[in-house]
Amino acid sequence: MITVSRRSALMLAAAAAGGAGIATLALNAGDPPERVSSPPPPGRARWSNWSGLHTCDPEALAAPADVEELRDIVLKAKGPIRPVGAGHSFSPLVPTEGTIVSLDRLKGIVSHESGTATVGAGIRLFALGEALEGIGQSMEALPDINKQSLAGALATATHGMGRAFGSLSESISSLQLMTADGKVLECDAERNAELFAATRVSLGALGIVTQARLKTRGPLRLRRRTWFEPIGDAIAAAAERSRSHRHYEFYYVTFTGMAYCISHDETDTPVTPRKPNAENEGTEDLMTLRDWLCWAPWLRRLVAQGLISNQETEGVVGPAWRLLSTDRPKRFNEMEYHLPEAALKACLEEVIAAVERHSEVYFPIEVRFIAPDTSWLSPFFERASASIAVHMGHTQDHSFFFRDIEPIFRRFDGRPHWGKLHSLGARELAPLYPRWREFTELRRTYDSAGRFLNPHLRSTFQG
Ligand SMILES: Cc1cc2nc3c(=O)[nH]c(=O)nc-3n(C[C@H](O)[C@H](O)[C@H](O)COP(=O)(O)OP(=O)(O)OC[C@H]3O[C@@H](n4cnc5c(N)ncnc54)[C@H](O)[C@@H]3O)c2cc1C
């Protein structure tokens, strides 16, 4: 996620280690090889999430062409049913032995007028951005990748960055929900209002969202700026910058003492060409530094700081839907908690100290700000939040997230991102959500047989 060239990193690392009179021995911190698994049983297709952490061999993987086909699947499926989007969640929300249903074919713009667009819930965010641009509209905010389906992003309260914006679920003004009996319910502030408050962030546990109406705005062009600075300065300036920029976030670049800051502000200056995404090469370079110098933290820090001080800052102008989201070809697993804003500094300092006790880490720590939400199970429910996310390479052992990092988040009153790793069950979750009881009652009303539950959701709502 930082912009350094691998070759220069290696040369500098070698020079620094040689200059210090230490053999330039590449000590690989030892990522285990890719997981090898047996093939699925005959007649079954394997499903896997993006990071490869969760797999299952469902009885059926269905992609209905329309709502009638979807109803047929819901009514005839014998076992549990789990809706799926792009499989980009790190938590096991989707795996089932029963039926996995994808709305990949329900993805068009159904209708639009000034300030709103109604779309098929299976549309991916990158396609949504492009389609909205085609009708002179734009979303207000987007997450840092755009591969997710709209329905998947809503279900977990996926968010972008920006103190003025809640999660994507806040941009929904109405939606259609197919419940376990095959009925399609219209939900908005007037019709099924309680269900509307529950369904916008529902983990796919109330039924299948088939269509959503979005609140949109006219075309949005942004200027993106990136720069490095000492982490202490970034923490001190964070609250003010989150107010003065339309979108602001920063990463702590682990084992460097430095932050990588990103701001986006509205502009009407002409679009500029953007270089290929160098952030991923930067992540590779951090991994290489880890491999070479994990045995000498002081040297690792020195070399990284030398590299960072030579970095160009980025200044680029483009449409919001292209600039706010980037590619993440290097796979990882992630834990993210959302905290009361005032807890950010103290919590982040503890998290950094805990992460840096693990020299095998090389991914940065991400910090964002999000406005309060109104959906009952949004982790931003009625709370202005700062979020902190920790990442670990997808083949690496991430068990220290649960052992060392999650207890810190919990002490600071954090609520976990539903789509990312966490270990909380119903007992721990209920006190975090003022409308928990109402949500679980609605869930029992609309799905009394638990047809939309898998083991993870049973522990979420019943465990
Ligand atoms: C590289 C990467 C970057 C990410 N960046 C961000 C980020 O910047 N901000 C952020 O907040 N999160 C981020 N995430 C997390 C991600 O946005 C969420 O986990 C999101 O839910 C994934 O969407 P999906 O379409 O892949 O859904 P899936 O992971 O397939 O499913 C997620 C949930 O949605 C439900 N669902 C899917 N379709 C429907 C439907 N039609 N009706 C009802 N329920 C449905 C599923 O049952 C499940 O509970 C990132 C994840 C990855 C892998």
PDBQT file of the ligand as one rigid body, heavy atoms in Angstrom, charges set to zero:
ROOT
HETATM    1  C1  LIG A 501     -10.007  -6.752  -0.645  1.00  0.00    +0.000 C 
HETATM    2  C2  LIG A 501     -11.202  -6.336   0.193  1.00  0.00    +0.000 A 
HETATM    3  C3  LIG A 501     -11.389  -5.001   0.482  1.00  0.00    +0.000 A 
HETATM    4  C4  LIG A 501     -12.492  -4.605   1.258  1.00  0.00    +0.000 A 
HETATM    5  N1  LIG A 501     -12.665  -3.276   1.513  1.00  0.00    +0.000 NA
HETATM    6  C5  LIG A 501     -13.697  -2.866   2.291  1.00  0.00    +0.000 A 
HETATM    7  C6  LIG A 501     -13.917  -1.492   2.586  1.00  0.00    +0.000 A 
HETATM    8  O1  LIG A 501     -13.217  -0.616   2.091  1.00  0.00    +0.000 OA
HETATM    9  N2  LIG A 501     -14.935  -1.176   3.426  1.00  0.00    +0.000 N 
HETATM   10  C7  LIG A 501     -15.735  -2.114   3.994  1.00  0.00    +0.000 A 
HETATM   11  O2  LIG A 501     -16.609  -1.773   4.779  1.00  0.00    +0.000 OA
HETATM   12  N3  LIG A 501     -15.581  -3.428   3.715  1.00  0.00    +0.000 NA
HETATM   13  C8  LIG A 501     -14.590  -3.823   2.865  1.00  0.00    +0.000 A 
HETATM   14  N4  LIG A 501     -14.448  -5.155   2.577  1.00  0.00    +0.000 N 
HETATM   15  C9  LIG A 501     -15.444  -6.106   3.099  1.00  0.00    +0.000 C 
HETATM   16  C10 LIG A 501     -16.572  -6.294   2.080  1.00  0.00    +0.000 C 
HETATM   17  O3  LIG A 501     -17.012  -5.056   1.553  1.00  0.00    +0.000 OA
HETATM   18  C11 LIG A 501     -17.784  -6.963   2.739  1.00  0.00    +0.000 C 
HETATM   19  O4  LIG A 501     -17.419  -8.139   3.359  1.00  0.00    +0.000 OA
HETATM   20  C12 LIG A 501     -18.933  -7.178   1.747  1.00  0.00    +0.000 C 
HETATM   21  O5  LIG A 501     -20.024  -7.721   2.439  1.00  0.00    +0.000 OA
HETATM   22  C13 LIG A 501     -18.559  -8.110   0.614  1.00  0.00    +0.000 C 
HETATM   23  O6  LIG A 501     -19.554  -8.049  -0.386  1.00  0.00    +0.000 OA
HETATM   24  P1  LIG A 501     -19.851  -9.316  -1.297  1.00  0.00    +0.000 P 
HETATM   25  O7  LIG A 501     -20.696  -8.873  -2.441  1.00  0.00    +0.000 OA
HETATM   26  O8  LIG A 501     -18.592 -10.008  -1.618  1.00  0.00    +0.000 OA
HETATM   27  O9  LIG A 501     -20.744 -10.176  -0.318  1.00  0.00    +0.000 OA
HETATM   28  P2  LIG A 501     -20.500 -11.660   0.252  1.00  0.00    +0.000 P 
HETATM   29  O10 LIG A 501     -19.225 -11.665   1.005  1.00  0.00    +0.000 OA
HETATM   30  O11 LIG A 501     -20.684 -12.632  -0.816  1.00  0.00    +0.000 OA
HETATM   31  O12 LIG A 501     -21.714 -11.741   1.281  1.00  0.00    +0.000 OA
HETATM   32  C14 LIG A 501     -21.746 -10.867   2.383  1.00  0.00    +0.000 C 
HETATM   33  C15 LIG A 501     -23.097 -10.940   3.068  1.00  0.00    +0.000 C 
HETATM   34  O13 LIG A 501     -24.087 -10.434   2.179  1.00  0.00    +0.000 OA
HETATM   35  C16 LIG A 501     -25.176 -11.324   2.130  1.00  0.00    +0.000 C 
HETATM   36  N5  LIG A 501     -25.826 -11.159   0.834  1.00  0.00    +0.000 N 
HETATM   37  C17 LIG A 501     -25.285 -11.228  -0.391  1.00  0.00    +0.000 A 
HETATM   38  N6  LIG A 501     -26.225 -11.028  -1.336  1.00  0.00    +0.000 NA
HETATM   39  C18 LIG A 501     -27.397 -10.831  -0.683  1.00  0.00    +0.000 A 
HETATM   40  C19 LIG A 501     -28.738 -10.582  -1.089  1.00  0.00    +0.000 A 
HETATM   41  N7  LIG A 501     -29.066 -10.476  -2.381  1.00  0.00    +0.000 N 
HETATM   42  N8  LIG A 501     -29.683 -10.443  -0.140  1.00  0.00    +0.000 NA
HETATM   43  C20 LIG A 501     -29.374 -10.527   1.169  1.00  0.00    +0.000 A 
HETATM   44  N9  LIG A 501     -28.118 -10.763   1.612  1.00  0.00    +0.000 NA
HETATM   45  C21 LIG A 501     -27.151 -10.905   0.698  1.00  0.00    +0.000 A 
HETATM   46  C22 LIG A 501     -24.528 -12.681   2.317  1.00  0.00    +0.000 C 
HETATM   47  O14 LIG A 501     -25.463 -13.645   2.709  1.00  0.00    +0.000 OA
HETATM   48  C23 LIG A 501     -23.533 -12.364   3.406  1.00  0.00    +0.000 C 
HETATM   49  O15 LIG A 501     -24.151 -12.374   4.652  1.00  0.00    +0.000 OA
HETATM   50  C24 LIG A 501     -13.391  -5.580   1.774  1.00  0.00    +0.000 A 
HETATM   51  C25 LIG A 501     -13.200  -6.932   1.474  1.00  0.00    +0.000 A 
HETATM   52  C26 LIG A 501     -12.119  -7.308   0.679  1.00  0.00    +0.000 A 
HETATM   53  C27 LIG A 501     -11.906  -8.755   0.349  1.00  0.00    +0.000 C 
ENDROOT
TORSDOF 0
